[in-house]
Amino acid sequence: MSIKSKPSSKIFILKMIFSVAGMVHTFVFLLTFLFTFYSANKIEAVNYFNEFGNEPVRVTTLTGRRQELDLLRIVNNELQLRPVNGSKFGMVIIPLAEIDQFKLRYKYPLEYSKIKQLVDSEKSAEALQFLRPVAYPLIKFMVVPNENLNIHEIVKTFFKALVLSDEIVEANTAISRLSLGELDSEFLDIAIILADKMINADMGIDALGVISQFPFTDETAHLFPKLMEFAGRLRLQENYIEARFLYQRIQAVENTPIRNKAILWSVYCSVLLDELVAAKAFLEILPKFSREESEFSLFQLIQSRILLKEGNISQALVEVSQGVVFSSINYTWAPELRYLIAQCYEDTGKIKVAKDVYNEIALFFPNSSWTDKSKSQIELINQSLSASPEKKEEEYFDPVLKKFEKDKKIKNITNKLMNEEN
């Protein structure tokens, strides 16, 4: 099932609510993002763009009479060139709007083939020493299409070498000078790797700066699952404004299989940002998901989050329990569903069952951040019980745990079969 746009006054008003509710958050986010992105680029630019970037680039004209020229700069959307052997015309000016009428050839260094082999074999650090003084002067001319100026290949190799060598800040600076939407898809593939490394290095906002340059269109929709993964990692780091920004970019492209989840996660972020009025209104106009659809349990998760924030614990337990029963442990939000159930039980004094569910999370999802949170909650419960000996773990069992027990048996059987095969 997919969400289709239906023009109505209710949707228009809802969009206005979301816009106003998120205005302050978005404004602060954009200011922080722009300052961070600009500052990082400025520091790195002093080292390399100032050192190499202003060097002229020697090219040969292939249009009309062949002539060697030096590419100097781009000013006011005009390419400025200087004849190598002097000319009565002095400077040659080519408006970028007319560049398709010209063809300029850049002669690659003789060593380039060897350098590219080093990069392709992941020996990029050695290649960078050669590529920096060659590539930095070229970057400012990347707005010229490759068919009119054949420099894209060497800049791509340089960009790849930076990323593979984990020169993350420098790569971030270099990519900020490029228009990814106008380059071939291999640049996007390298940028994806860069963003992944940036998120791993706790540079989530900078990674979003890279991703925000992506063209979000039908042509790039094959990249959306990876971008959804990035948004999820930002969300788990509690960078909800940044994550929502990315989800909204993805959901703006209609008729993609991943759009429903992008919309739901965008609403989820609004809930965690305490924008409950807008979030509830948006949930009301979403289509009803069947229990067989993965979106159903995600919808239940969001619904229960809202109810918990409103203090309606009993109803939150009902909603999240349905989410667990009709979900798979393979869903990325499966640990959080169980964590919310445990919280509901804990908040209503059902300590034993809460601990059981927290332990289930550790069993099924050992590498999840929700396991760490579950272990912390168990420690807090044990400390509370130790501090107040009169407190007892209430004996309680709920039908929801039958789902856990069934899953646990399946997991134990699977592990046994795998051990026998080994």
Beta strands, then each sheet from edge to edge (+ up, - down):
strand 1: 57-61
strand 2: 68-75
strand 3: 78-83
strand 4: 92-95
strand 5: 104-106
sheet 1: 4+ 3- 2+ 1- 5+
end
